[in-house]
Amino acid sequence: WEEVEAGESLLRFAGSTVVRVVNVVKVVIRRPLDDGMRLYEAAQRLPNGRVRTRGLPLSEKLHYQEPLLSAAHRGVAEELG
């Protein structure tokens, strides 16, 4: 429910079922010479202290009507502190 209140997801009806809709931006950070090197999120520390292995590019949920670039900047800022 917090996602809906924060504008990160929507609930829609599909017939008699409620469907959660989430829009996500994926951020690929690479070197300027594009030698194949990419920056990936190695792990995610959850609020309970548990660590989840990721090995994926950074991804961020978009807020309602948020531009993609704005969400990408927000995601990088959150990860880098």
Order of alpha helices (4+ residues) and beta strands (2+ residues): alpha-beta-beta-beta-beta-beta-beta-beta-beta-alpha
